[in-house]
Amino acid sequence: MGEETSPRKLKEDEHSIQSMEPKATDLQKEVGLFSGICIIVGTIIGSGIFISPKSVLSNTGTVGPCLIIWAACGILATLGALCFAELGTMITKSGGEYPYLMEAFGPIPAYLFSWVSMMVTKPSSFAIICLSFSEYVCAAFYSGCEPPEVVIKCLAAAAILLITTVNALSVRLGSYVQNFFTAAKMVIVAIIIISGLVLLAQGNTKNFENSFAGTPASVGGISLAFYNGLWAYDGWNQLNYITEELRNPYRNLPLAIIIGIPLVTVCYILMNVSYFTVMTPTELLQSQAVAVTFGDRVLYPASWIVPLFVAFSTIGAANGSCFTAGRLIYVAGREGHMLKVLSYISVRRLTPAPAIIFYGIIATIYIIPGDINSLVNYFSFATWLFYGMTIVGLVVMRFTKKNQERPIKVPIFIPILVTLVSVFLVLAPIISNPAWEYLYCVLFILSGLIFYFLFVYYKFGWAQKISKPVTMYLQMLMEVVPPEKHLE
């Protein structure tokens, strides 16, 4: 224990904390171009492409439109990410949409985004990814029967604990873990693609004949196919959550986007082609886990490789989610929109440890209910609501902040196109399948205003009396201090 970081020292007055300034200045810039690409690829490619590409096929009906939807979703994700690249190089703050909404529209939309993201969308998504990982691992030990639910949940909680610990300990360690699991998932992606191309070259083209015949003309079906496809691409904006830890962000942020997302798009299209070389559309729709079915037919007796690497893929996606979402909580805390201690940085590790630990705790709570998929489905339209608002903010700032430096400037038609698609994606599920749950979701989003006015805007004295001793105790317990620029 170094004297300068002992709990006793942290207890001392403001002067003493300022003396630590050189030790705990700010977040470290540990993420380079390769790690940035790995975060994008590793977070986007989770369990979805291995388990359920049938959701796109079920809404398009035939092979040709299915492959077109996968390509179109990749193009849209790239265009959205390029808009975020302009925002990220113009406003070089971590936290994804949060600082951009703050700059464009002020604190209320930014607060509502952080409220929904931190309390529902991000931790519940983290929990589901870890539950998927747990199910794959448990299946290996319970062959022929369903694993007990308590075992699945305990293993998922252990995965959350491990990932949270790794990311709280070190930025470099978190990015190394991300690089490893991204490499592992690219191995299985390469195995599936190469196997499929070999089979295609051998003449297995039957399922591609008349690939547009019988395509349903339903606009609703096409919109739902887009919705499901874009869900598989979700994570295209993850690098904007760690802009402050990115080395040379003006160069590496756009480069990582331009390399990473098209790479994912090519992989998704070729993996779907591979699936169709061994499965008819009907067989694919009947498969519970498409990649496992593919492995059983093509890689036997080495088919065990697929579930092993799918487990690697899911844990990698979970690590990427934790790595980036912790920064959103950190930035919200720094702006005074959350408990102050959530904006503090570990004296020893230079990581936003309190924010990451808070995120892990919320995610663990979401493991307890039986089924949280429906909750995330209803909140997914809120995700596109905030994407759309953020990109509208980009257009607004073209007029309100004309003189602000923009190292990257995308043509204006790109943010307008992405905004129109966002509006469509927000309204399509509500119009095609109206449900009370969407109203409950909107009410939950607006309920954040109660907390905003009570604890942020008016800052009632009784709330401050509660939060100050809590902050001091947690600061001593975790050995954390405010980042440099927020030390008075």
LOVEXGU-50958 format. One record per residue (C-alpha): residue in three letters; z, y negated, x. Coordinates in steps of 0.5 Angstrom, whole numbers, padded with zeros to 4 digits, always signed. Layout:
ALAZYX ...
! end
This chain:
MET+0000+0000+0000 GLY-0002-0007+0003 GLU+0003-0012+0002 GLU-0002-0017+0000 THR-0004-0012-0006 SER+0003-0010-0008 PRO+0006-0011-0015 ARG+0011-0015-0013 LYS+0006-0020-0010 LEU+0002-0020-0017 LYS+0008-0022-0020 GLU+0009-0029-0016 ASP+0006-0035-0019 GLU-0001-0038-0019 HIS+0000-0040-0012 SER+0001-0033-0009 ILE-0005-0031-0014 GLN-0010-0036-0011 SER-0008-0033-0004 MET-0011-0027-0006 GLU-0018-0030-0007 PRO-0021-0028-0001 LYS-0019-0021-0003 ALA-0022-0021-0010 THR-0027-0026-0011 ASP-0032-0023-0016 LEU-0036-0017-0017 GLN-0040-0014-0011 LYS-0047-0014-0011 GLU-0048-0006-0010 VAL-0054-0004-0014 GLY-0061-0004-0011 LEU-0068-0003-0013 PHE-0067+0004-0013 SER-0060+0005-0016 GLY-0063+0000-0022 ILE-0069+0004-0023 CYS-0064+0010-0023 ILE-0060+0006-0028 ILE-0066+0005-0033 VAL-0069+0012-0033 GLY-0062+0015-0033 THR-0059+0012-0039 ILE-0066+0012-0043 ILE-0067+0020-0041 GLY-0061+0023-0045 SER-0061+0029-0049 GLY-0066+0026-0054 ILE-0072+0028-0051 PHE-0069+0035-0050 ILE-0066+0037-0056 SER-0070+0033-0062 PRO-0077+0030-0061 LYS-0078+0034-0068 SER-0076+0027-0071 VAL-0082+0024-0069 LEU-0086+0030-0071 SER-0083+0031-0078 ASN-0085+0023-0080 THR-0092+0023-0077 GLY-0094+0031-0079 THR-0099+0032-0074 VAL-0099+0032-0066 GLY-0104+0026-0065 PRO-0100+0021-0069 CYS-0094+0024-0066 LEU-0096+0023-0058 ILE-0099+0016-0060 ILE-0092+0014-0063 TRP-0089+0016-0057 ALA-0094+0012-0053 ALA-0093+0006-0057 CYS-0085+0006-0057 GLY-0086+0006-0049 ILE-0090+0000-0049 LEU-0085-0004-0054 ALA-0079-0002-0050 THR-0083-0005-0044 LEU-0085-0011-0047 GLY-0078-0012-0050 ALA-0075-0011-0043 LEU-0080-0016-0040 CYS-0077-0021-0045 PHE-0070-0019-0042 ALA-0072-0020-0035 GLU-0074-0027-0036 LEU-0067-0028-0040 GLY-0064-0024-0034 THR-0067-0028-0028 MET-0066-0035-0032 ILE-0059-0034-0034 THR-0056-0029-0028 LYS-0050-0027-0032 SER-0048-0020-0033 GLY-0046-0017-0041 GLY-0053-0016-0043 GLU-0055-0020-0050 TYR-0048-0023-0050 PRO-0049-0029-0045 TYR-0056-0030-0048 LEU-0054-0031-0055 MET-0048-0035-0052 GLU-0053-0040-0049 ALA-0058-0040-0054 PHE-0054-0040-0061 GLY-0047-0042-0058 PRO-0040-0037-0059 ILE-0040-0034-0066 PRO-0047-0030-0065 ALA-0045-0028-0058 TYR-0038-0026-0061 LEU-0040-0022-0067 PHE-0045-0018-0062 SER-0039-0017-0057 TRP-0035-0015-0063 VAL-0040-0010-0066 SER-0042-0007-0059 MET-0035-0006-0056 MET-0032-0003-0063 VAL-0037+0001-0066 THR-0044+0002-0063 LYS-0043+0003-0055 PRO-0036+0007-0055 SER-0039+0011-0061 SER-0045+0013-0057 PHE-0041+0014-0051 ALA-0037+0019-0055 ILE-0043+0023-0058 ILE-0047+0023-0051 CYS-0040+0027-0048 LEU-0040+0031-0054 SER-0047+0033-0053 PHE-0045+0035-0046 SER-0039+0039-0048 GLU-0043+0043-0053 TYR-0048+0045-0048 VAL-0043+0047-0043 CYS-0039+0051-0048 ALA-0045+0054-0051 ALA-0045+0058-0044 PHE-0038+0061-0045 TYR-0039+0063-0052 SER-0045+0066-0053 GLY-0047+0069-0060 CYS-0042+0065-0063 GLU-0040+0057-0065 PRO-0035+0054-0059 PRO-0028+0052-0062 GLU-0029+0045-0064 VAL-0022+0043-0061 VAL-0025+0046-0054 ILE-0031+0042-0055 LYS-0027+0035-0056 CYS-0022+0037-0051 LEU-0028+0038-0046 ALA-0032+0031-0048 ALA-0025+0027-0047 ALA-0024+0030-0040 ALA-0032+0028-0039 ILE-0030+0021-0041 LEU-0024+0021-0037 LEU-0028+0023-0031 ILE-0033+0018-0032 THR-0029+0012-0033 THR-0025+0014-0027 VAL-0031+0014-0023 ASN-0033+0007-0025 ALA-0026+0004-0025 LEU-0026+0006-0018 SER-0032+0004-0015 VAL-0039+0000-0016 ARG-0042+0004-0011 LEU-0039+0011-0013 GLY-0041+0010-0020 SER-0048+0008-0018 TYR-0049+0014-0013 VAL-0046+0019-0019 GLN-0052+0015-0023 ASN-0057+0017-0018 PHE-0055+0024-0017 PHE-0055+0026-0024 THR-0062+0022-0025 ALA-0065+0026-0020 ALA-0062+0032-0023 LYS-0065+0030-0030 MET-0072+0029-0026 VAL-0072+0036-0024 ILE-0072+0039-0031 VAL-0077+0034-0033 ALA-0082+0036-0027 ILE-0081+0043-0029 ILE-0082+0042-0036 ILE-0088+0038-0035 ILE-0091+0042-0029 SER-0090+0048-0033 GLY-0094+0045-0039 LEU-0100+0042-0035 VAL-0101+0049-0032 LEU-0101+0053-0039 LEU-0105+0047-0041 ALA-0110+0048-0035 GLN-0110+0056-0037 GLY-0113+0054-0044 ASN-0107+0054-0048 THR-0110+0048-0052 LYS-0110+0051-0059 ASN-0105+0046-0062 PHE-0109+0040-0060 GLU-0115+0042-0064 ASN-0116+0038-0070 SER-0109+0034-0068 PHE-0111+0028-0073 ALA-0113+0033-0079 GLY-0108+0032-0085 THR-0104+0026-0082 PRO-0100+0023-0088 ALA-0102+0016-0090 SER-0095+0014-0091 VAL-0093+0007-0088 GLY-0086+0009-0089 GLY-0086+0016-0085 ILE-0090+0012-0079 SER-0084+0007-0079 LEU-0079+0012-0079 ALA-0082+0015-0073 PHE-0082+0009-0070 TYR-0075+0008-0071 ASN-0073+0015-0068 GLY-0078+0014-0062 LEU-0075+0008-0060 TRP-0068+0011-0061 ALA-0070+0016-0055 TYR-0072+0010-0051 ASP-0065+0006-0053 GLY-0062+0003-0046 TRP-0069-0001-0044 ASN-0064-0007-0043 GLN-0058-0004-0039 LEU-0060-0007-0033 ASN-0058-0014-0036 TYR-0051-0012-0037 ILE-0050-0011-0029 THR-0054-0017-0027 GLU-0048-0020-0023 GLU-0048-0014-0019 LEU-0056-0013-0017 ARG-0058-0015-0010 ASN-0064-0020-0011 PRO-0064-0020-0018 TYR-0070-0025-0019 ARG-0074-0019-0015 ASN-0071-0013-0017 LEU-0069-0014-0024 PRO-0077-0014-0026 LEU-0079-0009-0021 ALA-0074-0004-0024 ILE-0076-0005-0031 ILE-0084-0005-0029 ILE-0083+0002-0025 GLY-0077+0005-0029 ILE-0080+0004-0037 PRO-0087+0006-0036 LEU-0084+0012-0032 VAL-0080+0014-0038 THR-0086+0013-0042 VAL-0091+0018-0038 CYS-0085+0023-0038 TYR-0084+0023-0045 ILE-0091+0024-0047 LEU-0092+0029-0042 MET-0086+0033-0044 ASN-0089+0033-0051 VAL-0095+0035-0049 SER-0092+0041-0046 TYR-0088+0043-0052 PHE-0094+0043-0056 THR-0097+0048-0051 VAL-0092+0053-0053 MET-0090+0051-0060 THR-0094+0050-0066 PRO-0092+0044-0070 THR-0088+0048-0075 GLU-0085+0052-0069 LEU-0083+0045-0066 LEU-0080+0043-0073 GLN-0076+0049-0074 SER-0073+0049-0067 GLN-0066+0047-0066 ALA-0066+0045-0059 VAL-0074+0044-0057 ALA-0073+0044-0049 VAL-0069+0051-0050 THR-0074+0054-0054 PHE-0079+0052-0049 GLY-0075+0055-0043 ASP-0074+0061-0047 ARG-0081+0062-0048 VAL-0084+0060-0041 LEU-0078+0060-0036 TYR-0075+0067-0038 PRO-0071+0070-0034 ALA-0069+0063-0031 SER-0069+0060-0038 TRP-0061+0058-0036 ILE-0064+0052-0032 VAL-0066+0048-0038 PRO-0059+0048-0041 LEU-0055+0047-0035 PHE-0060+0041-0033 VAL-0059+0038-0040 ALA-0052+0038-0039 PHE-0053+0034-0032 SER-0058+0029-0036 THR-0053+0028-0042 ILE-0047+0027-0037 GLY-0052+0022-0033 ALA-0053+0018-0039 ALA-0046+0018-0041 ASN-0045+0015-0034 GLY-0050+0010-0034 SER-0047+0008-0041 CYS-0040+0007-0038 PHE-0043+0003-0032 THR-0046-0002-0036 ALA-0042-0003-0043 GLY-0036-0004-0038 ARG-0039-0011-0036 LEU-0040-0013-0043 ILE-0033-0013-0044 TYR-0031-0016-0038 VAL-0036-0022-0039 ALA-0033-0023-0046 GLY-0026-0023-0044 ARG-0028-0028-0038 GLU-0031-0032-0044 GLY-0024-0032-0048 HIS-0027-0027-0053 MET-0023-0022-0052 LEU-0016-0021-0048 LYS-0016-0025-0042 VAL-0014-0018-0038 LEU-0020-0015-0039 SER-0024-0020-0035 TYR-0020-0019-0029 ILE-0022-0015-0023 SER-0018-0010-0019 VAL-0016-0013-0012 ARG-0017-0006-0008 ARG-0024-0004-0012 LEU-0027-0010-0014 THR-0029-0007-0020 PRO-0028-0009-0028 ALA-0023-0004-0028 PRO-0019-0006-0034 ALA-0025-0007-0038 ILE-0028+0000-0036 ILE-0021+0003-0038 PHE-0021+0000-0045 TYR-0028+0002-0046 GLY-0026+0009-0045 ILE-0020+0009-0049 ILE-0024+0007-0055 ALA-0029+0012-0054 THR-0024+0017-0054 ILE-0021+0015-0060 TYR-0028+0016-0063 ILE-0028+0024-0061 ILE-0023+0025-0066 PRO-0027+0024-0073 GLY-0031+0030-0075 ASP-0038+0027-0075 ILE-0039+0020-0072 ASN-0047+0021-0072 SER-0047+0018-0079 LEU-0043+0012-0077 VAL-0048+0010-0071 ASN-0054+0011-0076 TYR-0052+0006-0080 PHE-0050+0001-0075 SER-0057+0003-0071 PHE-0060-0003-0075 ALA-0055-0008-0073 THR-0057-0006-0066 TRP-0064-0008-0067 LEU-0061-0014-0071 PHE-0058-0017-0064 TYR-0064-0015-0060 GLY-0069-0019-0065 MET-0064-0025-0065 THR-0063-0025-0057 ILE-0071-0025-0057 VAL-0071-0031-0062 GLY-0066-0034-0057 LEU-0071-0034-0051 VAL-0076-0037-0056 VAL-0071-0043-0058 MET-0069-0044-0050 ARG-0077-0045-0049 PHE-0076-0051-0053 THR-0068-0053-0052 LYS-0068-0052-0044 LYS-0075-0053-0042 ASN-0073-0056-0035 GLN-0069-0049-0033 GLU-0071-0045-0028 ARG-0075-0039-0030 PRO-0077-0034-0024 ILE-0080-0030-0029 LYS-0084-0033-0035 VAL-0087-0028-0040 PRO-0093-0030-0045 ILE-0090-0033-0051 PHE-0094-0028-0056 ILE-0090-0022-0053 PRO-0083-0025-0055 ILE-0086-0027-0062 LEU-0089-0020-0063 VAL-0082-0016-0061 THR-0079-0021-0066 LEU-0083-0019-0071 VAL-0082-0011-0070 SER-0075-0012-0070 VAL-0075-0015-0076 PHE-0079-0009-0079 LEU-0074-0005-0076 VAL-0068-0008-0079 LEU-0071-0008-0086 ALA-0075-0002-0086 PRO-0069+0003-0086 ILE-0066-0001-0092 ILE-0072-0002-0096 SER-0074+0006-0095 ASN-0067+0008-0096 PRO-0062+0003-0099 ALA-0055+0005-0098 TRP-0048+0002-0099 GLU-0047+0004-0092 TYR-0051-0002-0090 LEU-0047-0007-0094 TYR-0041-0004-0091 CYS-0044-0005-0084 VAL-0046-0012-0085 LEU-0039-0013-0088 PHE-0036-0010-0082 ILE-0040-0015-0077 LEU-0038-0021-0081 SER-0030-0019-0081 GLY-0031-0021-0074 LEU-0031-0028-0076 ILE-0023-0027-0078 PHE-0021-0025-0071 TYR-0026-0030-0068 PHE-0022-0036-0072 LEU-0015-0033-0071 PHE-0015-0031-0064 VAL-0021-0035-0060 TYR-0022-0042-0064 TYR-0016-0044-0067 LYS-0011-0040-0061 PHE-0005-0040-0066 GLY+0001-0040-0061 TRP+0004-0034-0064 ALA-0002-0030-0061 GLN-0001-0033-0055 LYS+0006-0031-0054 ILE+0004-0024-0055 SER-0002-0024-0051 LYS+0001-0027-0045 PRO+0007-0022-0043 VAL+0002-0016-0045 THR-0003-0019-0040 MET+0002-0020-0034 TYR+0005-0013-0035 LEU-0002-0010-0035 GLN-0004-0015-0029 MET+0002-0012-0025 LEU+0001-0005-0027 MET-0007-0004-0025 GLU-0006-0009-0019 VAL-0012-0014-0022 VAL-0013-0021-0021 PRO-0018-0026-0025 PRO-0025-0027-0021 GLU-0026-0033-0016 LYS-0029-0038-0021 HIS-0024-0037-0026 LEU-0018-0038-0022 GLU-0015-0045-0023 
! end
